[in-house]
Amino acid sequence: MIALGQMTGPKSLPLLLAFAALALPAAAAPQDNPDALIDASRQVDTGLALANRQIAANDLLGALGTLERVQFAHPEALPPRLVYISLLCRLDDREGAEVELGLLAGQPVADSDWSGVVAACGPMTRPAAPRKGHR
């Protein structure tokens, strides 16, 4: 084993640079910036887009947090709640998903939105059929 103090000469430079890079803090990615996450979660569209990016990056817990912030700011918004329910199922919390589904209080759910819930959760009782002309 070679001690860092014994590394001299041009051949040791790449190894020393590698050790130096490990010691430097990594730059924070935009999604790791709490202020940016909060700002994105203030609007339904931007919050849902952020959550979808987090899901695509397999950051399911981050997406849950984003969707919770969206729901807090916009409790009437149905799409974020349905994605949230789907994520709960993906994280093996079907009971939590059923509780969230019960909070929909008979809101009509479009077929396209419901298909995402069924894909993640399997068969569940649909809260209400969509009204004519409602998407």
C-alpha positions as CSV (number, residue, x, y, z in Angstrom):
1,M,0.0,0.0,0.0
2,I,1.3,3.4,-0.9
3,A,0.8,6.4,1.4
4,L,-0.2,9.7,-0.1
5,G,3.1,11.2,1.0
6,Q,5.1,8.6,-1.0
7,M,3.4,9.6,-4.3
8,T,5.8,11.7,-6.3
9,G,6.7,12.0,-10.0
10,P,4.6,12.4,-13.1
11,K,3.0,9.0,-12.9
12,S,1.3,9.8,-9.6
13,L,-0.4,13.0,-10.8
14,P,-3.6,11.3,-12.2
15,L,-4.0,9.4,-8.9
16,L,-3.5,12.6,-6.9
17,L,-6.1,14.4,-9.0
18,A,-8.5,11.6,-8.5
19,F,-8.1,11.8,-4.7
20,A,-8.6,15.6,-4.9
21,A,-11.8,15.2,-6.9
22,L,-13.2,12.9,-4.3
23,A,-12.5,15.6,-1.6
24,L,-14.4,18.3,-3.5
25,P,-18.1,18.7,-2.8
26,A,-20.3,17.9,-5.8
27,A,-22.2,20.8,-7.3
28,A,-25.9,20.6,-6.4
29,A,-28.2,19.6,-9.2
30,P,-31.1,22.0,-9.8
31,Q,-33.5,19.4,-8.4
32,D,-31.5,19.3,-5.2
33,N,-32.1,23.0,-4.6
34,P,-34.8,23.3,-2.0
35,D,-35.9,26.8,-3.2
36,A,-36.2,25.5,-6.8
37,L,-38.2,22.5,-5.6
38,I,-40.6,24.7,-3.6
39,D,-41.0,27.2,-6.5
40,A,-41.8,24.4,-9.0
41,S,-44.3,22.9,-6.6
42,R,-46.4,26.2,-6.4
43,Q,-48.1,25.5,-9.7
44,V,-49.9,22.3,-10.7
45,D,-48.3,22.1,-14.1
46,T,-44.7,22.8,-13.1
47,G,-45.0,20.6,-10.0
48,L,-46.4,17.7,-12.0
49,A,-43.7,18.1,-14.6
50,L,-41.0,18.1,-11.8
51,A,-42.6,15.0,-10.2
52,N,-42.6,13.2,-13.6
53,R,-38.9,14.0,-14.1
54,Q,-38.2,12.7,-10.6
55,I,-40.1,9.5,-11.4
56,A,-38.2,9.1,-14.6
57,A,-35.0,9.4,-12.6
58,N,-36.3,6.7,-10.2
59,D,-36.5,9.3,-7.4
60,L,-39.9,8.1,-6.2
61,L,-39.6,9.6,-2.7
62,G,-38.6,12.9,-4.1
63,A,-41.6,12.8,-6.4
64,L,-43.9,12.0,-3.5
65,G,-42.6,15.1,-1.7
66,T,-43.1,17.3,-4.8
67,L,-46.7,16.0,-5.2
68,E,-47.4,16.6,-1.5
69,R,-46.4,20.2,-1.9
70,V,-48.5,20.6,-5.0
71,Q,-51.5,19.0,-3.2
72,F,-51.0,21.3,-0.2
73,A,-51.1,24.4,-2.5
74,H,-53.8,23.0,-4.8
75,P,-56.0,20.5,-3.0
76,E,-58.6,20.6,-5.7
77,A,-56.1,19.4,-8.4
78,L,-56.9,15.9,-9.4
79,P,-54.0,14.8,-11.7
80,P,-51.3,15.3,-9.0
81,R,-53.3,13.3,-6.5
82,L,-53.8,10.4,-9.0
83,V,-50.0,10.3,-9.7
84,Y,-49.4,10.4,-5.9
85,I,-51.8,7.4,-5.5
86,S,-49.9,5.5,-8.2
87,L,-46.6,6.2,-6.5
88,L,-47.9,5.0,-3.2
89,C,-48.8,1.7,-4.9
90,R,-45.4,1.5,-6.5
91,L,-43.8,1.9,-3.1
92,D,-46.0,-0.9,-1.7
93,D,-48.3,1.3,0.3
94,R,-51.7,0.2,-1.1
95,E,-53.4,1.1,2.1
96,G,-52.2,4.7,1.9
97,A,-53.3,4.7,-1.8
98,E,-56.8,3.6,-0.8
99,V,-57.0,6.3,1.8
100,E,-55.9,9.0,-0.7
101,L,-58.4,7.5,-3.2
102,G,-61.2,7.9,-0.6
103,L,-60.3,11.6,-0.3
104,L,-61.4,12.1,-3.9
105,A,-65.0,12.3,-2.6
106,G,-66.6,11.1,-5.9
107,Q,-64.7,13.4,-8.2
108,P,-65.0,12.2,-11.7
109,V,-61.8,10.6,-13.0
110,A,-61.0,10.5,-16.7
111,D,-60.2,7.1,-18.2
112,S,-56.7,8.2,-19.2
113,D,-55.9,9.3,-15.6
114,W,-57.5,6.2,-14.1
115,S,-55.4,3.9,-16.3
116,G,-52.2,5.1,-14.6
117,V,-53.6,4.2,-11.2
118,V,-54.7,0.8,-12.3
119,A,-51.3,0.2,-13.9
120,A,-49.5,0.9,-10.6
121,C,-52.1,-0.4,-8.1
122,G,-54.0,-3.2,-9.9
123,P,-57.7,-3.3,-9.6
124,M,-59.2,-0.7,-7.3
125,T,-62.7,0.7,-6.9
126,R,-63.0,3.8,-9.1
127,P,-64.4,6.8,-7.3
128,A,-66.8,8.0,-10.1
129,A,-67.2,7.7,-13.8
130,P,-66.2,10.8,-15.8
131,R,-69.1,13.1,-16.7
132,K,-69.9,13.7,-20.4
133,G,-67.5,16.2,-21.8
134,H,-65.2,16.0,-18.8
135,R,-61.6,15.0,-19.3
